[in-house]
């Protein structure tokens, strides 16, 4: 099926790792023009060599840096982005009463406020252009909080609230705003999580990972490319009537009414 993305201007934040990188690759493969944002220039240069994208290094905790990167993207495209994909931010977890204030602040500043900063920079440009598709990679623990991942769950839930509110504002202008909620996915974040849990619980890493996988209905976790393909669909006109909502992609791990 043709997603109709040929020539579309796609700004991808968090584009050098995991789902963000896979999404940039998938969108480029569909013929979209890509401008990538991430913290590290070396990762962005490697992505440029692979898919021929424009890029700007920016820390999502820095409002001025984000504003400058979004302006650079618009200059690169010559127009406002048709698509914004936000895939950035991870939070540490642990036993609730062992999580200090800084861990909570870091989770909200990067994942939640990083998303807010990007939306605030891009949404007015899309509104002026009268078009746009926004996809935020959030996470299924925003709807189904995890006891050992409370900061991330809280940041994700806050992201979902903002997505719903902004979608209401932008829908009359023909702009959609949606979340993609992956379950556990085979990225560096998964490896870090398993390592941290193994350390916290004093158990072998392989045992902790096997235990986690055993709880998954399909016996495995997702792959970045699987999530990227779903993000591409949400970023396309095929999903024109979907806005202000989220798509959960976790292989049936979230037990709730559809």
N, C-alpha and C positions, 0 to 999 in steps of 0.2 A: 504494500500500500504506500502510495506517495504521500509523505507528510507535508508537502508543500513548503519545505524549509529552504529551498535553493535561493541563495542570495540574501536570506534574512540576516540581520545584524544581531548577533547573540553575544551578550556580555556574561561571562561565567566567572563568578567569584569563588575562590577556593579551588582553582582549576589545576593544581599541580599534583594532587593526591586523591586517591580513593574514588568516590563517586563523582566528585567534581571533575577530575581528570577524565574519567570515563565518559562523562556527559559532554565535555568539550570534544572528545574524539568522536562520539556518536553524532553530535550536531554537525561537526565538520564533514563527517562521512555522508550526511544528508544534504550537503551543499551549502550550509550556513557559513557566514563569515564570522570568525571568532575573535573576540578580544578577551584576554584572560587576566585575572587579578589574583595575586597571591602574595604572601610575605616574602618569599625567597626568589631572587632574580635568577639564580641558576636553574631552578625548576621550571621557571617560565621560559627561559632560553631553550631548554630541552624540549618543551612543548612546542615552541615556535618552530624548531627544526623538524618536528614530527608532523605538525598539521598546518604550519604556515600562518599562525595567528599573530595578531598584535598583542601587546601586553604592557602592564604596568605593575610594579611592585608596590604593595600597600598593605599596611597592617589594619585590620578591621577594628582595632580599638582606637584608631586615630581618625577623627572626623575629617580633618583637613586633608589627610592622605587619601581618604576615600573620595572626597569631592574632587581632588585633582585627578585621580585615576578614572573616575566616571567622565570627567571633561575630556581626558585623553582618549577615552573610548569613543565619545561622540565625535571628536576631531578625526579619529582614525576612520570611522564609518562615514562621516560626512552627514550623518543624521542621528536622531535619537535611537537607542537600541530598540529593536523589535522584540527582543527576548532578554530577560534577566533570569539567570539561574544563580541562586545563592547556595553554596555548599561549603560551609565553613564553621569551625568552632567545635570543640569537644570539651567535656567537663570531666574532672576527676570524680571518683566515687569513694565509697568506703562505708564503714559503720557510721550511722547518722551522728552520734554524739562525738565522734572523732573528727568530723569535718569542720575545719576552722572557718572563720569569717572570710579570709582571703580566698579560699577555694570557692565559696559561694559567690563572692564578688567577681572572681575571674570567670566563672561560668556565665554569669549574667552579662558581663561586659563584652565578652567575645561572641558567644553564640547569639544571645538575645539582642544586645545593643549593636553588635556588628550587623545583624540583619536589619535592624531599624535604620541604622546609618545608611546602608545601601538602598533600602526602599525609599528613604527620604531624599536621596540624591537622584534616583532614577525615576520615581513615580511622576514628579512634575514635568519631566521631559517627555515621558510617554503621554501624559495628559495633554500637553500642548500639541503633540503629534496626532493625538486621537487614535492611538493603537498601542498594543503591547500585550505580552504574555509574561507573567512573572511566576517562577516556580522556586519555592524554597524547600531545600532538602532539610527536613526537620528530624523526625525519628519517632518510632511508635511508642516510646516510653513517655512522650508528651501526653498521650491518651491513657496509657496503662503504665503508671509510674513504677519504677523499680526500687526496692528497698535499699539496695546498695549503690544506686545511681541517682540519688535525690537531687543534687544540683543540676545535673543534665536534664532530668525529668521536668524540673521547675522551669528551666530555660526554654525547653521545648514547648511546654504548655503555654508559656508567655508568647512564644512565636506564633502558635496557632491562634491565639486571641487577636494578635495584631493582623495576621493574615485575613481573618474573618472580617475585622473592622475595615481594613483598607480595601478589601474586595467590594464592600458595599459602596465605598466612596468612588471607586473607579469603574464599576460595572456600567453606569450610564455612558461612559466615555469609550466603551468598547474594549476595555482592558480587563484581563482576567488575572486573578491572584490565587494561587493554590499551593498547597503543601504536598510533598511526597514524604511519606513516613516509612522509611525502610526499617525492617527489623535488623538483627545482627547481620553484618555484611563483611565479607572477607577483605578487610582493609587493615592498615596499620593500627587503626583505632581498636579493632577487635583484638589484635595481638597484645596491645598495651593493656586492654581491659583484662584479658586472661592472665597476663603476667601479674597485674596488680592484685587480682583476686587470689591467685595462687600464693602470693607473698602474704597477703592479709590473713588468709586461712591456713597458712603453713602446710600446704599440700602440693604435690607435684603438678606442674603445669598441664601435662597430658591428661591427668585425672580430672582436673577442673574443666578443661575444654570438652572432654568426652561427656562429662555430666551435663554441661550446657547443651551440647548437640543432641543429647538424648531427650531433652525437653522440646525439641523442635519437631513439629508434626511431620516434616519431610526428612528429618534426620540430618539436615544440613542447614547452613546459613546461606544468605544470598551472595551473589557475585556483583561487583561494581557495574559491569556491563548490563546486567539485568535491570538494575535500578536506573541506569543511564537511559536505557530505551524507554522506560516509563516516563522519565523526565522529558524526553524528546516529544512524546505524544502529548503530554500536558502543555508543552511549549508550542504546539502546533494548532492550526485552526480546526483540526479534527475535534479538539476539546473545547470548542467555542462556547458551549453551553455549560461548561463546568467552571465555577468560580466560587471563591469563599469557602472551599472545602479542602479535604485532604484525602489522599489515596494511600491506604496502608498496604505495604508490600513486604510481608514477613512470613510467607508460606503457611499462613493460618495460625501463627503463634498467638495472636491477639484474639482472645475468646470474647466476642461481643456480637450483638445483632448487627447485621450488615447495614 
